[in-house]
Amino acid sequence: MARPLTDTSHALLGLLSVRPWSTYELAKQVERSLGWFWPRTERKIYDEAKRLVESGHATSEAEATGSRPRTVYRITPSGRRALEEWLGRPSAPPKLESEALARTFFADSGTLEHLHATLDDLAASASARIHVLRELIEVADEPEYPFVKRRHVNAVAWRFQLDYHRMILDWTTWARDQIDTWVSTTDPGDWDWHRALMDAPDG
């Protein structure tokens, strides 16, 4: 019995529905696009691509670019059907992974200086990501952009990333203002934690 496709397999089918890719190109495209919200290791991409061929959802063909061999993957009709079926199913809830938030959660075992450094690093990372996103958007506005027909869906995903990283910047500014009133990470003084949460906007 064929093993059910993983969500990573379906994501690769999504990329293959755009155009054929070599194994190397698939890994790089995952890093440039899906990697913003669905990070995967190169090894995982290579393994999943091979499984798509084994299951009949993709084909692979050895080609040569100059003297350098490469394997090019293409989606099959079965792969397109599987992709469409996956798109029609409910999505799993999003998951957040952040080392900075883990450090913030355990900040009472460190110093205020440690916590400030964590928040500063997080803010710098968010600013850098926004800069990269702006560069991607500028490239997409050029006539020779290779994915012109996908700009509308790319823009929707990019907007989420822009809003997400702006939210991180806003939160780090808020958090630094809050801890500036603390005596230490174990003594917040008269800071009102309940009021801080009540000030948050409702969803």
C-alpha positions in Angstrom: 0.0 0.0 0.0 1.3 3.4 -1.0 2.2 5.7 1.9 0.0 8.8 2.2 1.6 12.0 1.0 3.0 14.3 3.7 2.2 18.0 3.8 5.8 18.6 2.6 5.1 16.4 -0.4 2.0 18.4 -1.2 4.0 21.6 -0.9 6.6 20.3 -3.4 3.8 19.4 -5.7 2.7 23.0 -5.5 6.1 24.1 -6.7 6.1 21.5 -9.4 2.7 22.8 -10.6 4.4 26.1 -11.4 7.2 24.6 -13.5 9.7 21.7 -13.6 12.7 22.1 -11.2 16.0 20.3 -10.6 16.6 18.9 -7.1 18.9 21.8 -6.4 16.4 24.4 -7.7 13.6 22.8 -5.6 15.7 23.2 -2.4 16.6 26.8 -3.2 13.1 27.7 -4.2 11.8 26.2 -0.9 14.3 28.4 0.9 13.3 31.5 -1.0 9.5 31.1 -0.9 8.1 28.4 1.4 11.0 28.8 3.8 9.4 32.1 5.0 6.6 30.2 6.6 7.4 26.5 6.2 11.1 25.8 6.7 12.4 22.4 5.6 15.9 21.0 5.4 17.5 20.3 2.0 17.7 16.6 2.9 14.0 16.6 3.6 13.3 18.2 0.2 15.5 15.6 -1.7 13.8 12.7 0.1 10.3 13.9 -0.5 11.0 14.6 -4.2 12.1 11.0 -4.6 9.0 9.7 -2.8 6.8 11.7 -5.2 8.4 9.8 -8.1 7.9 6.5 -6.3 4.2 7.3 -5.7 3.7 8.4 -9.3 2.9 12.0 -8.5 6.0 13.3 -10.2 8.6 12.1 -12.8 12.3 12.5 -12.7 14.7 12.8 -15.7 18.5 13.0 -15.7 19.7 15.9 -17.7 23.0 17.6 -18.2 23.9 21.3 -18.0 27.2 21.4 -19.7 29.2 18.6 -18.0 27.2 18.7 -14.9 24.4 16.2 -14.5 21.1 17.1 -12.7 17.7 15.5 -12.0 14.7 17.4 -13.2 11.3 16.8 -11.6 7.9 17.3 -13.2 4.4 16.9 -11.8 2.1 14.2 -13.3 -1.7 14.4 -13.7 -1.9 12.2 -10.6 0.2 14.8 -8.8 -2.0 17.7 -9.9 -5.1 15.8 -8.7 -3.5 15.1 -5.3 -2.5 18.8 -5.0 -6.0 20.0 -5.8 -7.5 17.5 -3.2 -5.0 18.7 -0.6 -5.9 22.4 -1.2 -9.6 21.5 -0.6 -8.9 20.0 2.8 -8.9 22.0 6.1 -5.4 23.3 7.1 -3.7 22.4 10.4 -3.5 25.3 12.9 -0.3 27.4 12.5 2.7 26.7 14.7 5.1 29.3 16.1 8.7 28.5 16.8 10.9 31.3 18.3 14.0 30.8 20.4 13.7 34.5 21.5 10.2 33.9 23.0 11.6 30.8 24.8 14.3 33.0 26.2 11.7 35.6 27.2 9.6 32.9 28.9 12.6 31.9 31.1 13.9 35.5 31.5 13.6 35.3 35.3 16.6 33.0 35.4 18.7 35.7 33.7 19.2 39.5 33.9 17.4 42.5 32.5 20.4 43.0 30.3 19.9 39.4 28.9 16.3 40.1 28.2 17.0 43.5 26.5 19.6 41.8 24.3 17.0 39.1 23.3 14.4 41.7 22.4 17.0 43.8 20.5 18.1 40.7 18.5 14.5 39.8 17.7 13.7 43.4 16.5 16.9 43.4 14.4 15.9 40.1 12.8 12.4 41.3 12.0 13.8 44.5 10.5 16.1 42.5 8.3 13.3 40.2 7.2 11.2 43.2 6.2 14.1 44.5 4.2 14.4 41.2 2.3 10.7 41.1 1.7 10.8 44.7 0.2 13.6 43.5 -2.1 11.4 40.5 -3.2 8.5 42.8 -3.9 10.7 45.2 -6.0 12.0 42.2 -8.1 8.4 41.1 -8.7 7.6 44.5 -10.1 10.2 44.0 -12.9 9.0 43.0 -16.4 11.3 40.0 -16.5 10.0 38.6 -13.2 9.6 34.8 -14.0 6.4 34.3 -12.0 4.3 37.2 -13.3 1.2 35.0 -13.4 1.6 34.2 -9.7 2.1 37.8 -8.4 -1.4 38.0 -7.0 -1.0 34.9 -4.7 2.6 35.8 -3.9 1.4 39.3 -2.8 -1.2 37.8 -0.4 1.5 35.6 1.3 4.0 38.5 1.3 1.5 40.8 3.0 1.1 38.2 5.8 4.9 38.2 6.3 5.1 42.0 6.3 2.4 42.2 8.8 3.9 39.4 10.9 7.4 41.0 11.1 5.9 44.5 11.7 3.9 42.9 14.6 7.2 41.6 16.0 8.7 45.0 15.8 5.7 46.6 17.6 5.8 43.9 20.3 9.5 44.3 21.0 9.0 48.0 21.3 6.1 47.4 23.7 8.0 44.7 25.7 11.1 46.9 26.1 8.9 49.8 27.4 7.4 47.4 30.0 10.6 45.9 31.3 12.2 49.3 31.6 9.9 49.8 34.7 11.0 46.5 36.3 13.5 46.3 39.1 14.9 43.0 37.8 13.6 40.0 36.0 12.4 38.5 39.3 11.0 41.8 40.6 8.7 43.8 38.3 8.0 46.4 41.0 4.6 47.9 40.8 4.1 46.8 37.1 0.6 45.5 36.6 0.7 42.4 34.5 -3.1 42.1 34.3 -3.4 45.6 33.0 -0.7 45.0 30.4 -2.8 42.0 29.1 -6.1 43.9 29.2 -4.6 46.7 27.0 -4.0 44.1 24.2 -6.4 44.4 21.3 -9.2 41.8 21.1 -9.1 39.4 18.2 
